[in-house]
Amino acid sequence: MAGFVLRRLTTIVPTLLGITVAVFLMVHLVPGDPAQVMLGERATPESLEVLRRELGLDQPWYVQLGRYLGGLASGDLGRSIKSHTPVSAELATRFPATFELTLAAMVLACAIGLVAGVLSATRRNSIWDFAGLAASLAGVSMPIFWLGLILILFLAVNLGWFPVAGRVSATTYIEARTGLFLIDSLVAGNFRAFGDVVHHLFLPALTLGTVPAAVISRMTRSSLLEVLHEDYVRTGRAKGLVEWLVVLRHALRNAFIPVLTVISLQFGYLLGGAVITETIFAWPGIGRWLLLAVYARDFRAIQGGVLLVSLTFVTINLIADVLYAWIDPRIKYRESS
């Protein structure tokens, strides 16, 4: 196992290097001039030239790429062209908000998707099965921006059950320790603030977790249907085990490998795809920040944000690979000869 983890860690470096180079080239191919964006339309050619020289934009692309990779080797992500602050500081401020939103969305998606998938598989061709299939189809087909606006209109504006935007109320103070407000409020023993965070988190998490819940439901149903008629399931029933114990402990565990793969992939996708949700709910995370960076042609911010999301994605997939052997003891990772 240790050898497998070590080999996977060695593949992360060339993967992230390839992503960094690809993002650098794509960003520089986009039309527009960051200096023009910063100084405005009325800027003189002389002032534009001075700013380009200060930012290093007057150099060839391969020189800029070499300087950027050299900074990465020393742990420096550079400075934001727009705000002139270190990109690492910007990411440290905004990443916890995106991670907390993504984690809450995946918890809701797993809870809804697993329950719906198990009900559909154990009650095949029943009203529960048809309802689960219809709900999962609607969840996959429903546009996130439309769903978010509908939830805001009915649950926040009309009924007033939830706030429209933000992470906490203006009157709530949480001492930032980890940047994850749920954890920070619990550590401080401030349960009123914890409730306020959950209150603000529910609507964006539900919006973001709709598509993963539908995908997890479909995958759970199909995987569980394949193992419910296996010999060990019939043996468990013949021994007189309770039905829910047979399904959850024996059948679901053996059917969980493809479900775990889907969960890990969906978690990574949500980290990079939370732009729409964060924009609709004014969530101060990386997605909304990256969108503003694209508008401003902020090269350093875009590259640093994509690099962090990519690192998180490959790390989550590594954790999923390790969990395979824990869930199914038949899976063994052997050392290469």
C-alpha positions as CSV (number, residue, x, y, z in Angstrom):
1,M,0.0,0.0,0.0
2,A,2.8,2.4,0.9
3,G,4.5,1.8,-2.4
4,F,1.3,2.4,-4.3
5,V,0.7,5.7,-2.5
6,L,4.3,6.7,-3.2
7,R,4.0,5.9,-6.9
8,R,0.7,7.9,-7.2
9,L,2.3,10.8,-5.4
10,T,5.2,10.9,-8.0
11,T,2.6,11.1,-10.8
12,I,1.0,14.2,-9.3
13,V,4.0,16.4,-10.1
14,P,4.0,15.9,-13.9
15,T,0.2,16.1,-13.9
16,L,0.2,19.4,-12.2
17,L,3.1,20.6,-14.4
18,G,1.1,19.7,-17.5
19,I,-2.0,21.5,-16.2
20,T,0.1,24.6,-15.3
21,V,1.6,24.8,-18.8
22,A,-1.7,24.2,-20.5
23,V,-3.5,26.8,-18.5
24,F,-0.7,29.3,-19.0
25,L,-0.9,28.9,-22.8
26,M,-4.7,29.1,-22.9
27,V,-4.8,32.2,-20.8
28,H,-2.2,34.0,-23.0
29,L,-4.2,33.0,-26.1
30,V,-7.3,34.8,-24.9
31,P,-7.7,38.2,-26.6
32,G,-7.3,41.3,-24.4
33,D,-4.6,43.3,-22.5
34,P,-4.4,43.2,-18.7
35,A,-2.8,46.6,-18.7
36,Q,-5.6,48.0,-20.7
37,V,-8.1,46.5,-18.3
38,M,-6.3,48.0,-15.3
39,L,-5.8,51.5,-16.6
40,G,-9.0,51.8,-18.6
41,E,-9.8,52.8,-22.1
42,R,-8.4,56.3,-21.8
43,A,-4.9,55.2,-20.9
44,T,-2.1,56.6,-22.9
45,P,0.3,54.3,-24.9
46,E,3.2,55.4,-22.7
47,S,1.4,54.4,-19.4
48,L,0.4,51.1,-20.9
49,E,4.0,50.4,-21.9
50,V,5.3,51.2,-18.5
51,L,2.7,49.0,-16.8
52,R,3.4,46.1,-19.2
53,R,7.1,46.4,-18.4
54,E,6.4,46.4,-14.6
55,L,4.3,43.3,-14.9
56,G,6.7,41.5,-17.2
57,L,4.1,41.3,-20.0
58,D,6.5,42.8,-22.5
59,Q,8.6,39.6,-22.4
60,P,8.0,36.6,-24.8
61,W,5.5,34.0,-23.5
62,Y,8.3,31.4,-22.9
63,V,10.2,33.8,-20.8
64,Q,7.1,34.6,-18.7
65,L,6.4,30.8,-18.4
66,G,10.0,30.1,-17.3
67,R,9.7,32.8,-14.6
68,Y,6.4,31.5,-13.4
69,L,7.6,27.9,-13.2
70,G,10.7,29.1,-11.3
71,G,8.5,30.9,-8.8
72,L,6.4,27.7,-8.4
73,A,9.5,25.7,-7.6
74,S,10.1,28.0,-4.6
75,G,6.4,27.9,-3.6
76,D,5.6,31.4,-5.0
77,L,2.4,31.7,-7.0
78,G,3.1,35.3,-7.9
79,R,1.1,38.4,-7.3
80,S,-2.3,39.2,-8.6
81,I,-2.2,41.7,-11.5
82,K,-5.4,43.3,-10.3
83,S,-5.0,43.6,-6.5
84,H,-1.2,43.4,-6.3
85,T,-1.5,41.0,-3.4
86,P,0.1,37.5,-3.2
87,V,-2.1,34.9,-5.0
88,S,-1.4,32.4,-2.2
89,A,-2.9,34.8,0.3
90,E,-6.0,35.3,-1.8
91,L,-6.4,31.5,-2.2
92,A,-5.9,30.9,1.6
93,T,-8.7,33.4,2.2
94,R,-11.2,32.1,-0.3
95,F,-10.5,28.3,-0.6
96,P,-12.0,27.4,2.8
97,A,-15.4,28.9,1.7
98,T,-15.4,26.9,-1.5
99,F,-14.3,23.7,0.3
100,E,-16.9,24.1,2.9
101,L,-19.7,24.6,0.3
102,T,-18.5,21.7,-1.8
103,L,-18.2,19.4,1.3
104,A,-21.7,20.3,2.4
105,A,-23.1,19.8,-1.1
106,M,-21.5,16.3,-1.3
107,V,-22.8,15.4,2.1
108,L,-26.3,16.3,1.0
109,A,-25.8,14.6,-2.4
110,C,-24.5,11.3,-0.8
111,A,-27.3,11.3,1.8
112,I,-30.0,11.8,-0.9
113,G,-28.4,9.7,-3.6
114,L,-27.6,6.7,-1.5
115,V,-31.0,6.5,0.1
116,A,-32.8,7.0,-3.2
117,G,-30.6,4.5,-4.9
118,V,-31.0,1.8,-2.2
119,L,-34.8,2.3,-2.2
120,S,-35.0,2.0,-6.0
121,A,-32.9,-1.1,-6.1
122,T,-34.6,-3.0,-3.2
123,R,-38.1,-2.0,-4.5
124,R,-37.5,-2.4,-8.2
125,N,-40.5,-1.5,-10.5
126,S,-42.4,0.0,-7.5
127,I,-43.6,3.5,-7.0
128,W,-40.4,4.2,-5.1
129,D,-38.3,3.0,-8.1
130,F,-40.2,5.1,-10.6
131,A,-40.1,8.1,-8.4
132,G,-36.3,7.8,-7.8
133,L,-35.6,7.4,-11.5
134,A,-37.8,10.4,-12.4
135,A,-36.1,12.5,-9.7
136,S,-32.6,11.5,-10.8
137,L,-33.5,12.3,-14.4
138,A,-34.8,15.7,-13.4
139,G,-31.8,16.4,-11.2
140,V,-29.3,15.7,-14.0
141,S,-31.3,17.7,-16.6
142,M,-32.1,20.8,-14.4
143,P,-29.8,23.8,-15.0
144,I,-28.0,24.9,-11.8
145,F,-28.5,28.6,-12.5
146,W,-32.3,28.1,-12.9
147,L,-32.6,25.9,-9.8
148,G,-30.6,28.4,-7.7
149,L,-32.8,31.3,-8.7
150,I,-36.0,29.3,-8.2
151,L,-34.9,28.3,-4.7
152,I,-34.0,31.9,-3.9
153,L,-37.4,33.1,-5.2
154,F,-39.6,30.7,-3.3
155,L,-37.7,29.7,-0.2
156,A,-35.8,32.9,0.5
157,V,-37.8,35.8,-1.0
158,N,-41.4,34.5,-0.8
159,L,-41.3,32.3,2.3
160,G,-38.4,34.0,4.0
161,W,-37.0,30.7,5.3
162,F,-33.4,31.2,4.2
163,P,-31.1,34.1,3.5
164,V,-30.5,35.2,0.0
165,A,-26.7,35.4,0.0
166,G,-23.5,35.4,2.0
167,R,-21.9,32.9,4.5
168,V,-23.2,34.5,7.8
169,S,-25.4,37.3,8.9
170,A,-23.9,40.8,9.4
171,T,-24.4,40.6,13.1
172,T,-22.6,37.2,13.5
173,Y,-19.0,37.2,14.4
174,I,-16.8,34.1,14.0
175,E,-13.1,34.1,14.8
176,A,-11.4,32.7,11.8
177,R,-9.1,29.8,12.7
178,T,-9.4,27.3,9.9
179,G,-11.5,29.4,7.6
180,L,-14.3,26.8,7.8
181,F,-17.0,28.6,9.6
182,L,-18.8,25.4,10.7
183,I,-15.6,24.1,12.5
184,D,-14.6,27.5,13.8
185,S,-18.0,28.2,15.4
186,L,-18.0,24.7,17.0
187,V,-14.5,25.1,18.4
188,A,-15.5,28.4,19.9
189,G,-18.6,26.9,21.4
190,N,-20.7,29.5,19.5
191,F,-23.8,27.4,18.7
192,R,-25.8,30.4,17.6
193,A,-23.2,31.2,15.0
194,F,-23.1,27.5,14.0
195,G,-26.8,27.6,13.3
196,D,-26.5,30.8,11.3
197,V,-23.7,29.2,9.2
198,V,-25.9,26.2,8.5
199,H,-28.8,28.5,7.7
200,H,-26.8,30.3,5.1
201,L,-25.2,27.2,3.7
202,F,-28.3,25.1,3.1
203,L,-29.6,26.7,-0.1
204,P,-26.3,26.9,-2.0
205,A,-25.3,23.4,-0.9
206,L,-28.7,22.0,-2.1
207,T,-28.3,23.8,-5.4
208,L,-24.7,22.6,-6.0
209,G,-25.5,19.0,-4.8
210,T,-28.5,18.4,-7.0
211,V,-26.6,16.9,-10.0
212,P,-24.2,14.7,-7.9
213,A,-27.2,13.4,-5.9
214,A,-28.9,12.3,-9.2
215,V,-25.7,10.7,-10.5
216,I,-25.0,8.9,-7.2
217,S,-28.6,7.6,-7.1
218,R,-28.4,6.1,-10.5
219,M,-25.0,4.5,-9.9
220,T,-26.1,3.1,-6.5
221,R,-29.2,1.6,-8.1
222,S,-27.4,-0.1,-11.0
223,S,-24.5,-1.4,-8.8
224,L,-26.8,-2.7,-6.1
225,L,-29.1,-4.5,-8.6
226,E,-26.0,-6.4,-9.9
227,V,-25.2,-7.9,-6.4
228,L,-28.6,-8.4,-4.9
229,H,-29.0,-11.8,-6.6
230,E,-25.5,-13.0,-5.7
231,D,-25.0,-16.2,-3.7
232,Y,-23.7,-14.5,-0.6
233,V,-26.8,-12.3,-0.5
234,R,-29.1,-15.4,-0.7
235,T,-27.0,-17.1,1.9
236,G,-27.4,-14.2,4.3
237,R,-31.2,-14.2,3.8
238,A,-31.2,-18.0,4.3
239,K,-29.4,-17.6,7.6
240,G,-32.3,-15.4,8.8
241,L,-30.5,-12.1,8.8
242,V,-32.6,-8.9,8.9
243,E,-33.2,-7.6,5.4
244,W,-31.7,-4.2,6.0
245,L,-28.5,-5.8,7.4
246,V,-28.2,-8.0,4.3
247,V,-28.6,-5.0,2.0
248,L,-26.4,-2.5,3.8
249,R,-23.7,-4.6,5.2
250,H,-23.2,-7.3,2.5
251,A,-24.8,-6.1,-0.8
252,L,-24.1,-2.3,-0.6
253,R,-20.5,-2.7,0.6
254,N,-19.7,-4.9,-2.4
255,A,-21.5,-2.6,-4.7
256,F,-19.9,0.5,-3.4
257,I,-16.7,0.6,-5.4
258,P,-18.2,2.2,-8.6
259,V,-20.3,4.5,-6.3
260,L,-17.1,5.6,-4.5
261,T,-15.5,6.4,-7.9
262,V,-18.5,8.5,-8.9
263,I,-18.4,10.3,-5.5
264,S,-14.7,11.2,-5.8
265,L,-15.1,12.4,-9.3
266,Q,-18.2,14.5,-8.5
267,F,-16.4,16.0,-5.5
268,G,-13.6,17.2,-7.7
269,Y,-15.9,18.5,-10.4
270,L,-17.8,20.5,-7.8
271,L,-14.7,22.2,-6.6
272,G,-14.0,23.6,-10.1
273,G,-17.6,24.0,-11.1
274,A,-19.0,26.0,-8.2
275,V,-18.6,29.3,-10.2
276,I,-22.3,29.5,-11.0
277,T,-23.5,28.7,-7.5
278,E,-21.1,31.1,-5.9
279,T,-22.1,33.8,-8.2
280,I,-25.8,33.4,-7.7
281,F,-25.5,33.3,-3.9
282,A,-22.7,35.8,-3.6
283,W,-20.5,33.2,-2.0
284,P,-17.0,34.5,-1.3
285,G,-15.2,31.4,-2.7
286,I,-12.6,30.6,-5.4
287,G,-15.2,30.1,-8.1
288,R,-16.5,33.6,-8.0
289,W,-13.0,35.0,-7.5
290,L,-11.8,33.1,-10.6
291,L,-14.7,34.5,-12.6
292,L,-13.7,38.0,-11.7
293,A,-10.1,37.2,-12.5
294,V,-11.1,36.1,-16.0
295,Y,-12.9,39.4,-16.5
296,A,-9.8,41.3,-15.4
297,R,-7.4,39.1,-17.4
298,D,-5.5,38.4,-14.1
299,F,-3.1,35.7,-15.3
300,R,-1.5,34.9,-12.0
301,A,-4.9,34.6,-10.2
302,I,-6.3,32.3,-12.8
303,Q,-3.2,30.1,-12.9
304,G,-3.0,29.8,-9.1
305,G,-6.7,29.1,-8.7
306,V,-6.7,26.4,-11.3
307,L,-3.6,24.8,-9.9
308,L,-5.1,24.6,-6.4
309,V,-8.3,23.1,-7.7
310,S,-6.3,20.6,-9.7
311,L,-4.2,19.6,-6.7
312,T,-7.3,19.1,-4.6
313,F,-8.9,17.0,-7.4
314,V,-5.9,14.6,-7.8
315,T,-5.6,14.3,-4.0
316,I,-9.3,13.3,-3.6
317,N,-8.8,10.7,-6.3
318,L,-5.8,9.3,-4.5
319,I,-7.8,9.0,-1.3
320,A,-10.5,7.2,-3.2
321,D,-8.0,4.7,-4.6
322,V,-6.8,4.0,-1.0
323,L,-10.3,3.6,0.2
324,Y,-11.0,0.9,-2.4
325,A,-8.8,-1.6,-0.5
326,W,-10.4,-0.7,2.8
327,I,-13.9,-1.3,1.5
328,D,-13.1,-4.4,-0.5
329,P,-10.4,-6.6,1.1
330,R,-10.0,-8.5,-2.2
331,I,-8.3,-5.5,-3.7
332,K,-4.6,-5.6,-3.1
333,Y,-2.0,-3.0,-4.3
334,R,1.2,-4.9,-5.0
335,E,4.7,-3.5,-5.3
336,S,6.0,-3.2,-8.9
337,S,8.8,-5.6,-9.7
